[in-house]
Amino acid sequence: MTDGPRNLSCPRLRSCVWRTAWWASLGFFLLAALAGENPVRYLRFDEVEETLRLNADSGLPGSEIKGSEAWDVWIRARDTEVRGRIDQGVEDSISNLILYGTSFTSLARVESVEFAATESGELRPATVARIHALALALAVSAKNERVRFVRDFLERKGIARKSIEAYFKENLGRFAAEQAAYQKKLQDAAQDRDPSAVYLARGTLFETRGLSVDTSLLPNFALEETLGAMLRKSALTAGSMRRIAVIGPGLDFTDKRDGYDFYPLQTLQPFAVLEAVARLQLGKAEDLEVVCLDVNPAVIAHIQKLAEGGRAGQPYTLQLPRDPRAEWSPEAISYWKGFGEILGSPRTPLPVPVSLGGVAIRAVAIRAPFAAHMQVYNANIVAETLDFPSGQGFDLMVATNVLVYYNRHEQALAMANIARMLNPGGIFLANNVLPAEHASELRYLGRRTTTFTPSGAYGDDVVVYRRR
């Protein structure tokens, strides 16, 4: 296990540090409240003109724009279109809950989305039975947070009770068909003679899919490994980071590989990145600020609530499951065992359902001041930006499993936006290949692969950019 920051090792000094951090946090939020202003605004034409010029021959929507008036109209319309995909992402999360959830039924989980339907697209009996189980739970499971989430969503959508199962079936059928199409796209790319074809296919794989809220732990392991490698190569220096932005932090809803639904909704990445920076001594934990950018109202509300709890002195408890059958590498297991050791303390985890026998779990309570330091803005990274005084931008920005939901032109726009929000020398990390036709302020440093299994079959590629 890695030791935490040295200046937190003495209990008396630690108490003083926490009091200082506490009042600093309160001061920041009081100033923000007094300001009463939303710092989020749309990108201006002059801020993306270079990107538009570089992508003018791409043929992608918006790349043909040559003036500020057309840009202002297009970017607002595109922002509306992107936000229109939020509900479809929620529907995908509900489909995952139907397939893999254990909190609302004792029925066996579906092995994977590939087994949810026949080749002709007809849902299998086991899938239909789980759909019926969730529909029944909606009427009685008042204490189940995810079931309440689904019920509230259906009410907002105006789905009548008698139509719920048909609605679930239609969405799950679409979801299964889309997943099959994604796999075929990757298989076709693998047959291409160009060795980069698979990376390119993965890079925009979900450009028309609903915006998912799901998140997981291991991509953060890849981020920490990448930062550590940069530090060892002197590409980073100790104490160089203070402000961090997490784009699309997400919520741990449920999915087959990494997520379950027997614990409350939670967000992982804001704390994972903060702890990685602190563990590597790139910044002091108590001095770091984390700003989250997201478009999903549920994610935004969750982070606002945890920050309010932190300011009220409440810790934020994370449940950290691990399925031994996934055959994580020793390094990945070590990361899981040490997660939270700097920011929090161990807690007794929630019991694992019998149907998930064999799943290991640990829990950690993140200390209140760290939760209190979390900030969140409703901002679309492709269309909207934040303004900061010179030198008060971000030293590190991360976007994992986010830009894959956009086409190459939109990714380039996001990169221009990220470049303007980074401090000079600041670092941007993502886990999918990004377009070469991007803002000149971002310099590509390379790509690093982190494997999560001994065989290397499961892992993540982190691409690294530095603001000039």
N, C-alpha and C positions, 0 to 999 in steps of 0.2 A: 504493500500500500504506500502511496505517495504522501509525504507529510504535507500538511496545510501550510499556509503562509506563516512565517516565523513569528510575526508580531501578534498572532492570535494564540500563541502557546501558553501565555500566562493568564490565568483566570481573571485577575484584577485588571490587567491591561485589556483583555478581551471585553470585559464589561464596559470599560471606557470607550472602546472602539465602537461597540454596538450603540451606546448612547449617542455618540457623534453621528454615526450613520443614520440613526433613527431621526434625529432632528434635521439632518441634511435632507433626508427623504421628505419629511413633512414640509420643510421649507420649499423644496422644489414644487410639490403639488399645490401648496398655497399660492406660490407665484403663478403657476399655470392657471389656477382658478381665478385669480385676480385679473390675469390677462384677458380671460374670457374669449380667446381667439382660437380658431381652428387653423393650425399651420399648414394643413394639407391643401394643395392647389393643383390644377392641371399643368402639365408640362407645356411650355411655350414653344412656338415654332423655332425660335432662334436656338433653343436648347437641344433640339433634335435635328436641326438642318443638316449637319454632317451625316447623321445616320440615314436620313432620307436620301441624301445624295448617294451614299454607298450602296443602298439597297434599291435604287431607282429601277434597275433592270430585273428585279426579282419577280415582278408580276404579282406580288402579294398585295392584298388590300391595304391601302394607305401609302404604299411606297411611291406612288406616282405624284403625291402632293408636292406642290412647289411654292405655296404661299401660306401666310399665317391665317388668313380667313378660312381657307379650306381645311387647314390643320385643326383649328379650333372646333369646327363642326364635326370633323371625323373623329377626333380623339374623345369627344364627349359621347358620341354615338357608340364608339367602340367600348368605352368604359361601361355603358349601359348593357351592351351585349355580353361582356365578360361577366358582369354581375348577374345577368340572367342565367348563367350556368351554375350558380350556387345551388339552386334547388335540385338540379339534376345530380349534383354531387351528394347532396343529402340523401336523395333516393338511392344512390349507389351504396352509401353507408348503411341505409336500412336493409338493402339486399344482403350486405355482408352480415348484418345482425341476424337476419333470417337464417342464413346458411350456417353461421358459426356460434351464435349466441347461446349461452347456457343459463342466463339469469331468468328467463321467462318460460323455459320448458326443460323437461328431462329427456326429450328426444335426442337421439344421437346427432352430432354435428354432421353436416354434409362434408365429404372428404375434401372437395374443392369445387370451385365454380364450374369446372369442366364436367363434374358429375351431377350438376343441378338439373340439366336438361339432356334429352336425347339428341342425336345428330340432326334430327328433323326439327329441333327446337321445342319439343314438348317437355314441359316440366315433369320431372320424375315424381312418383308418389311420395318419397321421403321429403322432397322439397315442398310439395303441396301441404303435407302434414305440418311442417314447420311454419308455413305461411298461416295456416289455420290457428296454430298455437299462439303466434304473435297477435293475431286478430283478437283472440279470446283474452289475451293478457291486457290488451288496451283498455278493457272495461273494468279490470280488477287490480292491476299492479300500480297502485298509487305511489308506492315507495321506490319503484324501480326508475332510476333517473333516465335511462335510455328509453324505456317504454314511454315515460312522460314526454320525452323529447319527440318521439315518433307521433304521439297523440297530438301534441301541440302543432307539429308540422302539418298533420293531416287536417286539423281544424282550420289552420291558416289557408290551406289549399282548397278548403271547401269540399273535402271528400266525405260523402255520406257514409254512415256506418255500414249499410248494406253493400256498399261498393268497395269496401276496404280490401277484401281478399282479391277481387278482380284487379284492383289497382296494384297490389303487391305482385301479383302474377305477371302483369304486363311489364312492370319495371324490372322484375327479376329476369324475365325472358330477354328484354333488351340488354340488360347488364351482361348476361351470359353470352349473348351474340357478340357484343362489343369486345368482351375479353377474348373470344375466339378469333375475332378479326385482328386484335393486337398481336396475338401469338402468330398468326399467319404472316402479318407484316414483318415481324422479326425473323421468321423462318425464311421468307423470301429474301430478306436482306442478307441472311447468312449464306445464301447461294450465290450472291454477287461476288464477282472477282475482286472488287474493291474491298480491301480489308477494313476500311473505315465505314462501310455501308451499315453495319449493325449499330455502331455508335451514332451515326447520323439518324437512323430510324428511331432509335431510342430517344434521341434528343427532342423530338416533337411528337412522341407517340400518342400523347393525350391532348393534342391541340384542339380537338373538338369535343372532348369529354367534359362531363360535369366536373366542377372544382371540388375535389375531395377534401375532407377535413382530417382524414386519418393520418396518424403519425406513428413513429416507432423509435426504439432506442438506438439501434445499431448504426444508422447513418451518422449519429453524433460521435460514435467511436471512430468512424472514418475521418470526421472533421478533426478530432483531437489528434489522431495519428498524423494527419497532414500538417497541422500546426507544429507538432513536435518535430517532424522531419525538417520543416522550414527553420525552426529554432536551431537544430543541430547543424544545419548548413549555413548558419549566420544570415539567413534571409530575413529573420526576425530578431529583435533584441528584447531582452527582459525589460519589463516596465513600459513597453511602447503602446499599450492599449488601455483605453479608459471608456470609450463609448462603442457599444455593439448594437447592430441592428439584425433582427431575425425576421426574414421575409417569409410569411406563411407558416407560423409556428404550429398550427394544427391542434387537433384534439385526438386523444387515444380513444377512439370509438369502439371498433372491433374489427379484426380481420384475421384470417387463418394463420398467417406466419407469426405475427408478433403481438397481436392484441386480443384481449378478452373483454368480457362485459360483466365480470363479477365484482368489479370495483368501480368507484365513481369516475366520471369523465375527468381527464387530466391532460395537462400540456407538459411536454418534456423538454423540448429543444431550448427554450429560453434559459432554463437552469443548466442544461448540459453544456451549452456554449460558454456560459458564464464560468462554470466550474473548470472547463478545459483551459480557458485563459488564465484562471487563477492557479490551477495545478502546474501549468507550464511557466508560471511566474511572469507571464506577459503583462499582467496587471494585478493589482491587489483586489481581492474579492470584495472587500468592503467599499472600495472606491469605484467599482465598475457600474456603469449604467447600461441597462438593456432596454431597447425600444423594439417593439413588435409591430409589424405592418401586415394587415390582413384585410380581406374584404368580407369574410363570413361573419355575420352578426353573432352567431353562437360562440365563435372563437373569441371575438372582441369582448363580449359580455363576460366570458369565463375569465379572461386575463384581468379585466377591470375588477371583477369580484375577488380574485386572489390577491391583487394589489391592495384593495380596500381591507381585506382580512389581514394582510401583513402590516398595514398601518395601524390596525387595531390590536396588533401584538399576536396574531394567530399564525402558527406555522402552516405550511402547505405540504400535505402528506402525499407522497408518490408511491404507488404500488408498482413493483418491478418484477413481472413474471418472466420465466424462462423455461422453454420446453426442451428438456435434455435430448429429446428425439431429433431436434433440429441440428444437433452435432456442431455446436459452436466451437470455434478454435479456442485454445487455452487463453490467447490474448483477449478475445471477445468476452470470455467468461470472467477474466480478471477485471475487465472494464465494468462489467455488470456488478461484480462484487464490490467494486470501489466507488460506484456511482453515488454521489451525495456525501462522500466522506468529508469534503471541505465545507459544503454549504449547509449540512444538516447533521442529524443523528439518527441511529436506527430506531425503528418502531416495529411493533408486532404486526406482521402483515395480516391481511384478511385471509380467511380459510379458502382453499382451492376447492371448487365443486368436485364431487366424486367423479362426475363424468369426465373431468380433466385430469384424472389420476396420473401422477408422475410429473406434473408441472411444478417446478420450483418457484418460490416467490420470496422476495424480501421487500421491505418498505423503509422509506426514509422520510423524516419530517424536515423539510427545508425551513431554516430559521426565518422568523418573521421579517427582519430587515431586508433579506434578499428578495422576498416576495414583494415587499413594499416598494422596492426599486424598479419593479417592472412597469413599463409604460406601453400603451398600445394605441395605434392610430388606424382608423378606417381608411386605408390607402391601397390603391391598385398600382402595383409597381410598374406596370407598362404605361399607365396614363397619368399618375399623380405623384407629386414630389413634396418634399418638406424643405423649408429654407432654414439655414443656420448661419450665424455669424462666421466669418473666416476662422478656420482652425477649430471650429466646434462641431464639425460633422462627425462621421463615424470612422473609427480606426479599423473596424472589422464588420463586414456584412456577409451574411450567409443566406443561401436559398437552396434548400434540398427538396427534391420532388415538387418543385414549384414551376420553374420555367418550362418544364416538359409539357405543360398545359397550354403553351403558346406556340405560334408559328415562328419561323426564323426572323422575320421582320419585327415581330413583337418582342422577341427575345433581344434583338439589337436595341430596340427602344428602351427596354428595361435596363440594359447594360449602360446606355447613355445616362439614364436616370441614376443608377447606382454610382456611376463615376462622379456625377455632380454632388452626390451626398457624402462621398468618401473624403476624408482628409487626404492631403498629399502623402503618398506612401502607404495609404490604407489598403487593406486586403479584402478581396471578394472571393468567396468560396461557393461553388455550386457542385452538384453531382450529376450533371449531364453535359454533353458536348454542346458548345455554344457557337454562334456564327463568327466567322473570321472578320466579317464586315461590320465592325463595331466601332464605338467611339475611340478615337486615338488616345484619349486620356487613360484608357485601361490597357495595361501591358500584360500579355499572357505569359505566365511563368512556367506553366507545365501542368501535367496531370499525374496524380498518384493513385494507385489501386490499393485498397485495403480489403483483404479477404476475411470473411466472417466464419468460414468453415475450413477444416484442415485440407479438404480436397480442392479448395479454391473455387468451388462451383457457385458460391453465394458471396457477394461482396459489393463494394461500391467504388466508383471512380470519382475522385474529387478533382475538379479543375480549379486552378489558382490564377488570380489576376491581381495586379498591383496598380493603384492609382499613381500616375506619374507625378 
